[in-house]
Amino acid sequence: MKPEARIRVGIRDLLRQLGWAVYDCEQNRPTRVTAGLSDLIAFHEDPPMVVFAEIRTPKGRLTEAQEEFGRTCLNAGGTFVVWRSPEEAWRWLETHHGKMAA
């Protein structure tokens, strides 16, 4: 498994353990998904939150399409994040989401 895929799976599993519904939109295969869509879309009901998460390795960079998606999401009032490890996701959740346990 590639390093970015390992990170994505770790973050996906963390979110699920914390009670989030997670949809994996990873695109390393032929799809009809629009270029730039985030790797993960996560929903939490209590407190309510939707997060569009792009997953990268510590040195990985976003494509132009991913940057545009992130700007569009943020400009529309959405939550777009770039996470580079499950630990980074955990720290973000501690700061930005009020409920850390399922």
Biopython code that builds the backbone (N, CA, C, O; Angstrom):
import numpy as np
from Bio.PDB.StructureBuilder import StructureBuilder

atoms = [
    (1, "MET", "N", (0.851, -1.179, 0.000)),
    (1, "MET", "CA", (0.000, 0.000, 0.000)),
    (1, "MET", "C", (0.895, 1.240, 0.000)),
    (1, "MET", "O", (1.881, 1.307, 0.733)),
    (2, "LYS", "N", (0.538, 2.208, -0.824)),
    (2, "LYS", "CA", (1.319, 3.451, -0.911)),
    (2, "LYS", "C", (1.173, 4.256, 0.376)),
    (2, "LYS", "O", (0.174, 4.128, 1.083)),
    (3, "PRO", "N", (2.196, 5.105, 0.686)),
    (3, "PRO", "CA", (2.145, 5.877, 1.939)),
    (3, "PRO", "C", (0.874, 6.713, 2.089)),
    (3, "PRO", "O", (0.286, 6.746, 3.169)),
    (4, "GLU", "N", (0.445, 7.385, 1.027)),
    (4, "GLU", "CA", (-0.764, 8.213, 1.124)),
    (4, "GLU", "C", (-1.996, 7.350, 1.406)),
    (4, "GLU", "O", (-2.879, 7.755, 2.162)),
    (5, "ALA", "N", (-2.054, 6.172, 0.803)),
    (5, "ALA", "CA", (-3.180, 5.265, 1.042)),
    (5, "ALA", "C", (-3.203, 4.804, 2.495)),
    (5, "ALA", "O", (-4.273, 4.709, 3.097)),
    (6, "ARG", "N", (-2.028, 4.517, 3.068)),
    (6, "ARG", "CA", (-1.964, 4.121, 4.480)),
    (6, "ARG", "C", (-2.488, 5.234, 5.385)),
    (6, "ARG", "O", (-3.228, 4.984, 6.336)),
    (7, "ILE", "N", (-2.089, 6.465, 5.069)),
    (7, "ILE", "CA", (-2.549, 7.616, 5.852)),
    (7, "ILE", "C", (-4.066, 7.751, 5.731)),
    (7, "ILE", "O", (-4.754, 7.953, 6.731)),
    (8, "ARG", "N", (-4.588, 7.641, 4.504)),
    (8, "ARG", "CA", (-6.027, 7.771, 4.259)),
    (8, "ARG", "C", (-6.807, 6.712, 5.049)),
    (8, "ARG", "O", (-7.809, 7.027, 5.690)),
    (9, "VAL", "N", (-6.352, 5.481, 5.001)),
    (9, "VAL", "CA", (-7.029, 4.403, 5.726)),
    (9, "VAL", "C", (-6.977, 4.666, 7.232)),
    (9, "VAL", "O", (-7.970, 4.455, 7.927)),
    (10, "GLY", "N", (-5.840, 5.121, 7.738)),
    (10, "GLY", "CA", (-5.723, 5.425, 9.169)),
    (10, "GLY", "C", (-6.671, 6.525, 9.599)),
    (10, "GLY", "O", (-7.300, 6.428, 10.653)),
    (11, "ILE", "N", (-6.781, 7.577, 8.791)),
    (11, "ILE", "CA", (-7.689, 8.679, 9.111)),
    (11, "ILE", "C", (-9.137, 8.226, 8.988)),
    (11, "ILE", "O", (-9.964, 8.551, 9.840)),
    (12, "ARG", "N", (-9.445, 7.482, 7.942)),
    (12, "ARG", "CA", (-10.810, 6.963, 7.754)),
    (12, "ARG", "C", (-11.216, 6.104, 8.955)),
    (12, "ARG", "O", (-12.323, 6.244, 9.474)),
    (13, "ASP", "N", (-10.326, 5.222, 9.390)),
    (13, "ASP", "CA", (-10.628, 4.355, 10.532)),
    (13, "ASP", "C", (-10.800, 5.155, 11.820)),
    (13, "ASP", "O", (-11.693, 4.864, 12.617)),
    (14, "LEU", "N", (-9.952, 6.160, 12.028)),
    (14, "LEU", "CA", (-10.067, 7.025, 13.207)),
    (14, "LEU", "C", (-11.428, 7.703, 13.231)),
    (14, "LEU", "O", (-12.122, 7.675, 14.247)),
    (15, "LEU", "N", (-11.810, 8.313, 12.114)),
    (15, "LEU", "CA", (-13.097, 9.001, 12.061)),
    (15, "LEU", "C", (-14.248, 8.045, 12.354)),
    (15, "LEU", "O", (-15.163, 8.380, 13.105)),
    (16, "ARG", "N", (-14.200, 6.874, 11.769)),
    (16, "ARG", "CA", (-15.273, 5.895, 11.996)),
    (16, "ARG", "C", (-15.341, 5.466, 13.463)),
    (16, "ARG", "O", (-16.429, 5.295, 14.013)),
    (17, "GLN", "N", (-14.176, 5.294, 14.094)),
    (17, "GLN", "CA", (-14.146, 4.930, 15.513)),
    (17, "GLN", "C", (-14.773, 6.023, 16.374)),
    (17, "GLN", "O", (-15.312, 5.751, 17.447)),
    (18, "LEU", "N", (-14.695, 7.263, 15.890)),
    (18, "LEU", "CA", (-15.248, 8.399, 16.628)),
    (18, "LEU", "C", (-16.706, 8.683, 16.263)),
    (18, "LEU", "O", (-17.270, 9.689, 16.693)),
    (19, "GLY", "N", (-17.315, 7.799, 15.472)),
    (19, "GLY", "CA", (-18.728, 7.935, 15.170)),
    (19, "GLY", "C", (-19.068, 8.725, 13.918)),
    (19, "GLY", "O", (-20.227, 9.089, 13.714)),
    (20, "TRP", "N", (-18.082, 8.996, 13.082)),
    (20, "TRP", "CA", (-18.328, 9.712, 11.838)),
    (20, "TRP", "C", (-18.732, 8.734, 10.739)),
    (20, "TRP", "O", (-18.254, 7.599, 10.710)),
    (21, "ALA", "N", (-19.616, 9.172, 9.829)),
    (21, "ALA", "CA", (-19.893, 8.445, 8.590)),
    (21, "ALA", "C", (-18.877, 8.968, 7.572)),
    (21, "ALA", "O", (-18.799, 10.173, 7.332)),
    (22, "VAL", "N", (-18.105, 8.065, 6.978)),
    (22, "VAL", "CA", (-17.008, 8.480, 6.102)),
    (22, "VAL", "C", (-17.192, 7.874, 4.721)),
    (22, "VAL", "O", (-17.447, 6.678, 4.576)),
    (23, "TYR", "N", (-17.058, 8.719, 3.715)),
    (23, "TYR", "CA", (-17.144, 8.292, 2.319)),
    (23, "TYR", "C", (-15.788, 8.524, 1.672)),
    (23, "TYR", "O", (-15.273, 9.642, 1.677)),
    (24, "ASP", "N", (-15.218, 7.473, 1.121)),
    (24, "ASP", "CA", (-13.891, 7.499, 0.521)),
    (24, "ASP", "C", (-14.042, 7.787, -0.971)),
    (24, "ASP", "O", (-14.634, 6.995, -1.705)),
    (25, "CYS", "N", (-13.507, 8.917, -1.414)),
    (25, "CYS", "CA", (-13.636, 9.347, -2.809)),
    (25, "CYS", "C", (-12.296, 9.283, -3.535)),
    (25, "CYS", "O", (-12.128, 9.921, -4.574)),
    (26, "GLU", "N", (-11.357, 8.536, -3.012)),
    (26, "GLU", "CA", (-10.015, 8.400, -3.587)),
    (26, "GLU", "C", (-10.143, 8.038, -5.063)),
    (26, "GLU", "O", (-10.991, 7.226, -5.434)),
    (27, "GLN", "N", (-9.294, 8.644, -5.911)),
    (27, "GLN", "CA", (-9.487, 8.564, -7.358)),
    (27, "GLN", "C", (-8.313, 7.963, -8.125)),
    (27, "GLN", "O", (-8.049, 8.404, -9.244)),
    (28, "ASN", "N", (-7.611, 7.001, -7.592)),
    (28, "ASN", "CA", (-6.499, 6.432, -8.361)),
    (28, "ASN", "C", (-6.993, 5.343, -9.309)),
    (28, "ASN", "O", (-6.212, 4.517, -9.780)),
    (29, "ARG", "N", (-8.275, 5.349, -9.578)),
    (29, "ARG", "CA", (-8.876, 4.403, -10.510)),
    (29, "ARG", "C", (-9.818, 5.201, -11.422)),
    (29, "ARG", "O", (-10.242, 6.296, -11.052)),
    (30, "PRO", "N", (-10.149, 4.675, -12.597)),
    (30, "PRO", "CA", (-11.055, 5.413, -13.480)),
    (30, "PRO", "C", (-12.423, 5.612, -12.830)),
    (30, "PRO", "O", (-13.075, 4.645, -12.437)),
    (31, "THR", "N", (-12.851, 6.867, -12.718)),
    (31, "THR", "CA", (-14.165, 7.184, -12.160)),
    (31, "THR", "C", (-14.767, 8.337, -12.945)),
    (31, "THR", "O", (-14.133, 8.902, -13.836)),
    (32, "ARG", "N", (-15.982, 8.669, -12.604)),
    (32, "ARG", "CA", (-16.632, 9.847, -13.174)),
    (32, "ARG", "C", (-16.600, 11.008, -12.198)),
    (32, "ARG", "O", (-17.248, 12.028, -12.430)),
    (33, "VAL", "N", (-15.857, 10.870, -11.112)),
    (33, "VAL", "CA", (-15.779, 11.912, -10.103)),
    (33, "VAL", "C", (-15.025, 13.112, -10.665)),
    (33, "VAL", "O", (-14.014, 12.954, -11.349)),
    (34, "THR", "N", (-15.518, 14.296, -10.377)),
    (34, "THR", "CA", (-14.888, 15.521, -10.832)),
    (34, "THR", "C", (-13.500, 15.666, -10.228)),
    (34, "THR", "O", (-13.312, 15.448, -9.031)),
    (35, "ALA", "N", (-12.534, 16.032, -11.051)),
    (35, "ALA", "CA", (-11.167, 16.248, -10.568)),
    (35, "ALA", "C", (-11.180, 17.277, -9.450)),
    (35, "ALA", "O", (-11.864, 18.296, -9.540)),
    (36, "GLY", "N", (-10.424, 17.008, -8.402)),
    (36, "GLY", "CA", (-10.310, 17.938, -7.292)),
    (36, "GLY", "C", (-11.146, 17.586, -6.087)),
    (36, "GLY", "O", (-10.886, 18.090, -4.994)),
    (37, "LEU", "N", (-12.162, 16.721, -6.255)),
    (37, "LEU", "CA", (-12.993, 16.324, -5.118)),
    (37, "LEU", "C", (-12.108, 15.736, -4.022)),
    (37, "LEU", "O", (-11.168, 14.995, -4.310)),
    (38, "SER", "N", (-12.405, 16.062, -2.784)),
    (38, "SER", "CA", (-11.568, 15.613, -1.668)),
    (38, "SER", "C", (-11.544, 14.092, -1.558)),
    (38, "SER", "O", (-12.450, 13.410, -2.037)),
    (39, "ASP", "N", (-10.491, 13.567, -0.918)),
    (39, "ASP", "CA", (-10.325, 12.124, -0.744)),
    (39, "ASP", "C", (-11.389, 11.526, 0.166)),
    (39, "ASP", "O", (-11.897, 10.436, -0.094)),
    (40, "LEU", "N", (-11.723, 12.243, 1.232)),
    (40, "LEU", "CA", (-12.716, 11.770, 2.197)),
    (40, "LEU", "C", (-13.766, 12.845, 2.430)),
    (40, "LEU", "O", (-13.456, 14.036, 2.477)),
    (41, "ILE", "N", (-15.010, 12.409, 2.575)),
    (41, "ILE", "CA", (-16.084, 13.291, 3.021)),
    (41, "ILE", "C", (-16.634, 12.642, 4.278)),
    (41, "ILE", "O", (-17.050, 11.484, 4.256)),
    (42, "ALA", "N", (-16.635, 13.391, 5.377)),
    (42, "ALA", "CA", (-17.030, 12.830, 6.667)),
    (42, "ALA", "C", (-18.166, 13.643, 7.279)),
    (42, "ALA", "O", (-18.157, 14.874, 7.255)),
    (43, "PHE", "N", (-19.141, 12.924, 7.828)),
    (43, "PHE", "CA", (-20.321, 13.534, 8.431)),
    (43, "PHE", "C", (-20.435, 13.104, 9.883)),
    (43, "PHE", "O", (-20.263, 11.929, 10.209)),
    (44, "HIS", "N", (-20.725, 14.063, 10.752)),
    (44, "HIS", "CA", (-20.987, 13.755, 12.150)),
    (44, "HIS", "C", (-22.303, 14.407, 12.525)),
    (44, "HIS", "O", (-22.574, 15.538, 12.120)),
    (45, "GLU", "N", (-23.131, 13.699, 13.301)),
    (45, "GLU", "CA", (-24.466, 14.210, 13.618)),
    (45, "GLU", "C", (-24.542, 15.014, 14.906)),
    (45, "GLU", "O", (-25.355, 15.932, 15.006)),
    (46, "ASP", "N", (-23.707, 14.688, 15.901)),
    (46, "ASP", "CA", (-23.849, 15.339, 17.202)),
    (46, "ASP", "C", (-22.496, 15.601, 17.842)),
    (46, "ASP", "O", (-21.893, 14.680, 18.393)),
    (47, "PRO", "N", (-22.000, 16.837, 17.783)),
    (47, "PRO", "CA", (-22.569, 17.983, 17.095)),
    (47, "PRO", "C", (-22.408, 17.831, 15.577)),
    (47, "PRO", "O", (-21.479, 17.174, 15.107)),
    (48, "PRO", "N", (-23.318, 18.446, 14.820)),
    (48, "PRO", "CA", (-23.290, 18.270, 13.374)),
    (48, "PRO", "C", (-22.090, 18.950, 12.721)),
    (48, "PRO", "O", (-21.730, 20.078, 13.056)),
    (49, "MET", "N", (-21.486, 18.232, 11.783)),
    (49, "MET", "CA", (-20.360, 18.781, 11.027)),
    (49, "MET", "C", (-20.140, 17.924, 9.791)),
    (49, "MET", "O", (-20.305, 16.705, 9.825)),
    (50, "VAL", "N", (-19.768, 18.578, 8.703)),
    (50, "VAL", "CA", (-19.359, 17.905, 7.475)),
    (50, "VAL", "C", (-17.957, 18.398, 7.156)),
    (50, "VAL", "O", (-17.705, 19.602, 7.149)),
    (51, "VAL", "N", (-17.042, 17.466, 6.892)),
    (51, "VAL", "CA", (-15.653, 17.807, 6.592)),
    (51, "VAL", "C", (-15.260, 17.173, 5.258)),
    (51, "VAL", "O", (-15.486, 15.985, 5.028)),
    (52, "PHE", "N", (-14.675, 17.981, 4.398)),
    (52, "PHE", "CA", (-14.082, 17.502, 3.152)),
    (52, "PHE", "C", (-12.576, 17.465, 3.399)),
    (52, "PHE", "O", (-11.947, 18.506, 3.588)),
    (53, "ALA", "N", (-12.000, 16.263, 3.397)),
    (53, "ALA", "CA", (-10.591, 16.096, 3.766)),
    (53, "ALA", "C", (-9.761, 15.603, 2.589)),
    (53, "ALA", "O", (-10.059, 14.572, 1.986)),
    (54, "GLU", "N", (-8.736, 16.344, 2.282)),
    (54, "GLU", "CA", (-7.738, 15.919, 1.295)),
    (54, "GLU", "C", (-6.604, 15.294, 2.092)),
    (54, "GLU", "O", (-6.155, 15.864, 3.087)),
    (55, "ILE", "N", (-6.139, 14.129, 1.661)),
    (55, "ILE", "CA", (-5.097, 13.408, 2.384)),
    (55, "ILE", "C", (-3.808, 13.495, 1.586)),
    (55, "ILE", "O", (-3.788, 13.240, 0.382)),
    (56, "ARG", "N", (-2.740, 13.855, 2.268)),
    (56, "ARG", "CA", (-1.428, 13.986, 1.641)),
    (56, "ARG", "C", (-0.360, 13.404, 2.561)),
    (56, "ARG", "O", (-0.550, 13.290, 3.771)),
    (57, "THR", "N", (0.760, 13.043, 1.956)),
    (57, "THR", "CA", (1.934, 12.668, 2.750)),
    (57, "THR", "C", (2.507, 13.954, 3.338)),
    (57, "THR", "O", (2.091, 15.043, 2.943)),
    (58, "PRO", "N", (3.450, 13.853, 4.271)),
    (58, "PRO", "CA", (3.999, 15.070, 4.870)),
    (58, "PRO", "C", (4.539, 16.083, 3.854)),
    (58, "PRO", "O", (4.492, 17.286, 4.113)),
    (59, "LYS", "N", (5.040, 15.633, 2.725)),
    (59, "LYS", "CA", (5.592, 16.567, 1.735)),
    (59, "LYS", "C", (4.714, 16.698, 0.493)),
    (59, "LYS", "O", (5.064, 17.420, -0.441)),
    (60, "GLY", "N", (3.575, 16.004, 0.477)),
    (60, "GLY", "CA", (2.701, 16.018, -0.685)),
    (60, "GLY", "C", (2.045, 17.377, -0.909)),
    (60, "GLY", "O", (1.746, 18.102, 0.040)),
    (61, "ARG", "N", (1.827, 17.710, -2.184)),
    (61, "ARG", "CA", (1.220, 18.996, -2.537)),
    (61, "ARG", "C", (-0.127, 18.767, -3.220)),
    (61, "ARG", "O", (-0.355, 17.737, -3.854)),
    (62, "LEU", "N", (-0.998, 19.738, -3.078)),
    (62, "LEU", "CA", (-2.294, 19.671, -3.738)),
    (62, "LEU", "C", (-2.156, 20.025, -5.219)),
    (62, "LEU", "O", (-1.301, 20.820, -5.610)),
    (63, "THR", "N", (-3.022, 19.414, -6.030)),
    (63, "THR", "CA", (-3.085, 19.795, -7.434)),
    (63, "THR", "C", (-3.865, 21.106, -7.534)),
    (63, "THR", "O", (-4.502, 21.536, -6.572)),
    (64, "GLU", "N", (-3.808, 21.723, -8.690)),
    (64, "GLU", "CA", (-4.564, 22.953, -8.912)),
    (64, "GLU", "C", (-6.061, 22.702, -8.727)),
    (64, "GLU", "O", (-6.760, 23.526, -8.138)),
    (65, "ALA", "N", (-6.553, 21.570, -9.227)),
    (65, "ALA", "CA", (-7.979, 21.237, -9.089)),
    (65, "ALA", "C", (-8.359, 21.054, -7.617)),
    (65, "ALA", "O", (-9.451, 21.454, -7.211)),
    (66, "GLN", "N", (-7.479, 20.458, -6.818)),
    (66, "GLN", "CA", (-7.752, 20.269, -5.392)),
    (66, "GLN", "C", (-7.753, 21.600, -4.653)),
    (66, "GLN", "O", (-8.582, 21.827, -3.773)),
    (67, "GLU", "N", (-6.821, 22.477, -5.013)),
    (67, "GLU", "CA", (-6.806, 23.809, -4.402)),
    (67, "GLU", "C", (-8.082, 24.569, -4.738)),
    (67, "GLU", "O", (-8.650, 25.243, -3.879)),
    (68, "GLU", "N", (-8.537, 24.463, -5.993)),
    (68, "GLU", "CA", (-9.765, 25.133, -6.404)),
    (68, "GLU", "C", (-10.973, 24.567, -5.642)),
    (68, "GLU", "O", (-11.829, 25.324, -5.184)),
    (69, "PHE", "N", (-11.038, 23.237, -5.508)),
    (69, "PHE", "CA", (-12.117, 22.619, -4.742)),
    (69, "PHE", "C", (-12.112, 23.142, -3.305)),
    (69, "PHE", "O", (-13.162, 23.488, -2.765)),
    (70, "GLY", "N", (-10.938, 23.197, -2.692)),
    (70, "GLY", "CA", (-10.830, 23.683, -1.318)),
    (70, "GLY", "C", (-11.310, 25.117, -1.179)),
    (70, "GLY", "O", (-12.048, 25.436, -0.246)),
    (71, "ARG", "N", (-10.899, 25.990, -2.100)),
    (71, "ARG", "CA", (-11.340, 27.385, -2.063)),
    (71, "ARG", "C", (-12.861, 27.476, -2.230)),
    (71, "ARG", "O", (-13.529, 28.223, -1.514)),
    (72, "THR", "N", (-13.398, 26.710, -3.179)),
    (72, "THR", "CA", (-14.836, 26.726, -3.419)),
    (72, "THR", "C", (-15.593, 26.271, -2.178)),
    (72, "THR", "O", (-16.592, 26.876, -1.788)),
    (73, "CYS", "N", (-15.112, 25.209, -1.572)),
    (73, "CYS", "CA", (-15.732, 24.680, -0.358)),
    (73, "CYS", "C", (-15.726, 25.734, 0.751)),
    (73, "CYS", "O", (-16.759, 26.003, 1.363)),
    (74, "LEU", "N", (-14.568, 26.324, 1.003)),
    (74, "LEU", "CA", (-14.447, 27.324, 2.066)),
    (74, "LEU", "C", (-15.282, 28.563, 1.766)),
    (74, "LEU", "O", (-15.926, 29.103, 2.665)),
    (75, "ASN", "N", (-15.282, 29.026, 0.507)),
    (75, "ASN", "CA", (-16.058, 30.213, 0.128)),
    (75, "ASN", "C", (-17.553, 29.987, 0.283)),
    (75, "ASN", "O", (-18.306, 30.941, 0.475)),
    (76, "ALA", "N", (-17.994, 28.728, 0.202)),
    (76, "ALA", "CA", (-19.403, 28.394, 0.361)),
    (76, "ALA", "C", (-19.757, 28.085, 1.818)),
    (76, "ALA", "O", (-20.883, 27.687, 2.114)),
    (77, "GLY", "N", (-18.802, 28.268, 2.719)),
    (77, "GLY", "CA", (-19.053, 28.033, 4.136)),
    (77, "GLY", "C", (-18.784, 26.612, 4.590)),
    (77, "GLY", "O", (-19.133, 26.240, 5.711)),
    (78, "GLY", "N", (-18.157, 25.803, 3.720)),
    (78, "GLY", "CA", (-17.840, 24.422, 4.063)),
    (78, "GLY", "C", (-16.544, 24.305, 4.846)),
    (78, "GLY", "O", (-15.841, 25.291, 5.067)),
    (79, "THR", "N", (-16.246, 23.103, 5.255)),
    (79, "THR", "CA", (-15.010, 22.809, 5.985)),
    (79, "THR", "C", (-14.141, 21.940, 5.105)),
    (79, "THR", "O", (-14.489, 20.798, 4.804)),
    (80, "PHE", "N", (-13.004, 22.484, 4.692)),
    (80, "PHE", "CA", (-12.028, 21.765, 3.870)),
    (80, "PHE", "C", (-10.721, 21.716, 4.640)),
    (80, "PHE", "O", (-10.234, 22.741, 5.118)),
    (81, "VAL", "N", (-10.153, 20.520, 4.761)),
    (81, "VAL", "CA", (-8.894, 20.357, 5.490)),
    (81, "VAL", "C", (-7.929, 19.510, 4.668)),
    (81, "VAL", "O", (-8.334, 18.725, 3.810)),
    (82, "VAL", "N", (-6.662, 19.690, 4.949)),
    (82, "VAL", "CA", (-5.619, 18.815, 4.407)),
    (82, "VAL", "C", (-4.987, 18.148, 5.620)),
    (82, "VAL", "O", (-4.410, 18.811, 6.482)),
    (83, "TRP", "N", (-5.105, 16.838, 5.671)),
    (83, "TRP", "CA", (-4.526, 16.079, 6.771)),
    (83, "TRP", "C", (-3.399, 15.213, 6.243)),
    (83, "TRP", "O", (-3.513, 14.615, 5.174)),
    (84, "ARG", "N", (-2.300, 15.147, 7.003)),
    (84, "ARG", "CA", (-1.111, 14.408, 6.589)),
    (84, "ARG", "C", (-0.811, 13.211, 7.486)),
    (84, "ARG", "O", (0.166, 12.496, 7.264)),
    (85, "SER", "N", (-1.645, 12.994, 8.492)),
    (85, "SER", "CA", (-1.485, 11.839, 9.381)),
    (85, "SER", "C", (-2.744, 11.714, 10.238)),
    (85, "SER", "O", (-3.477, 12.687, 10.414)),
    (86, "PRO", "N", (-2.995, 10.515, 10.770)),
    (86, "PRO", "CA", (-4.115, 10.383, 11.711)),
    (86, "PRO", "C", (-3.930, 11.279, 12.945)),
    (86, "PRO", "O", (-4.908, 11.793, 13.489)),
    (87, "GLU", "N", (-2.699, 11.462, 13.378)),
    (87, "GLU", "CA", (-2.433, 12.313, 14.545)),
    (87, "GLU", "C", (-2.825, 13.764, 14.244)),
    (87, "GLU", "O", (-3.400, 14.442, 15.096)),
    (88, "GLU", "N", (-2.517, 14.232, 13.044)),
    (88, "GLU", "CA", (-2.890, 15.591, 12.664)),
    (88, "GLU", "C", (-4.418, 15.725, 12.613)),
    (88, "GLU", "O", (-4.968, 16.736, 13.050)),
    (89, "ALA", "N", (-5.098, 14.706, 12.081)),
    (89, "ALA", "CA", (-6.561, 14.720, 12.049)),
    (89, "ALA", "C", (-7.109, 14.775, 13.482)),
    (89, "ALA", "O", (-8.028, 15.541, 13.773)),
    (90, "TRP", "N", (-6.542, 13.962, 14.364)),
    (90, "TRP", "CA", (-6.974, 13.940, 15.769)),
    (90, "TRP", "C", (-6.837, 15.324, 16.399)),
    (90, "TRP", "O", (-7.762, 15.811, 17.050)),
    (91, "ARG", "N", (-5.680, 15.953, 16.201)),
    (91, "ARG", "CA", (-5.456, 17.289, 16.781)),
    (91, "ARG", "C", (-6.470, 18.294, 16.234)),
    (91, "ARG", "O", (-6.995, 19.119, 16.982)),
    (92, "TRP", "N", (-6.744, 18.224, 14.930)),
    (92, "TRP", "CA", (-7.716, 19.130, 14.326)),
    (92, "TRP", "C", (-9.094, 18.905, 14.940)),
    (92, "TRP", "O", (-9.791, 19.861, 15.281)),
    (93, "LEU", "N", (-9.481, 17.649, 15.079)),
    (93, "LEU", "CA", (-10.785, 17.329, 15.652)),
    (93, "LEU", "C", (-10.893, 17.817, 17.095)),
    (93, "LEU", "O", (-11.942, 18.318, 17.500)),
    (94, "GLU", "N", (-9.834, 17.677, 17.863)),
    (94, "GLU", "CA", (-9.842, 18.163, 19.252)),
    (94, "GLU", "C", (-10.125, 19.661, 19.293)),
    (94, "GLU", "O", (-10.836, 20.138, 20.177)),
    (95, "THR", "N", (-9.576, 20.394, 18.347)),
    (95, "THR", "CA", (-9.717, 21.850, 18.306)),
    (95, "THR", "C", (-11.041, 22.297, 17.697)),
    (95, "THR", "O", (-11.641, 23.264, 18.166)),
    (96, "HIS", "N", (-11.506, 21.599, 16.652)),
    (96, "HIS", "CA", (-12.634, 22.086, 15.856)),
    (96, "HIS", "C", (-13.946, 21.340, 16.005)),
    (96, "HIS", "O", (-14.970, 21.760, 15.466)),
    (97, "HIS", "N", (-13.918, 20.245, 16.728)),
    (97, "HIS", "CA", (-15.144, 19.465, 16.885)),
    (97, "HIS", "C", (-15.327, 19.151, 18.350)),
    (97, "HIS", "O", (-14.399, 18.679, 19.006)),
    (98, "GLY", "N", (-16.507, 19.404, 18.869)),
    (98, "GLY", "CA", (-16.730, 19.310, 20.306)),
    (98, "GLY", "C", (-16.889, 17.913, 20.886)),
    (98, "GLY", "O", (-16.893, 17.757, 22.107)),
    (99, "LYS", "N", (-17.020, 16.899, 20.047)),
    (99, "LYS", "CA", (-17.269, 15.556, 20.589)),
    (99, "LYS", "C", (-16.236, 14.585, 20.013)),
    (99, "LYS", "O", (-16.244, 14.303, 18.815)),
    (100, "MET", "N", (-15.362, 14.085, 20.856)),
    (100, "MET", "CA", (-14.268, 13.242, 20.374)),
    (100, "MET", "C", (-14.524, 11.754, 20.536)),
    (100, "MET", "O", (-13.742, 10.952, 20.026)),
    (101, "ALA", "N", (-15.557, 11.359, 21.205)),
    (101, "ALA", "CA", (-15.823, 9.919, 21.373)),
    (101, "ALA", "C", (-17.147, 9.550, 20.719)),
    (101, "ALA", "O", (-18.087, 10.343, 20.670)),
    (102, "ALA", "N", (-17.187, 8.328, 20.223)),
    (102, "ALA", "CA", (-18.429, 7.852, 19.583)),
    (102, "ALA", "C", (-19.509, 7.635, 20.615)),
    (102, "ALA", "O", (-20.622, 7.237, 20.270)),
]
sb = StructureBuilder()
sb.init_structure("model")
sb.init_model(0)
sb.init_chain("A")
sb.init_seg("    ")
for serial, (resi, resn, name, xyz) in enumerate(atoms, 1):
    if name == "N":
        sb.init_residue(resn, " ", resi, " ")
    sb.init_atom(name, np.array(xyz, "f"), 0.0, 1.0, " ", f" {name:<3s}", serial, name[0])
structure = sb.get_structure()
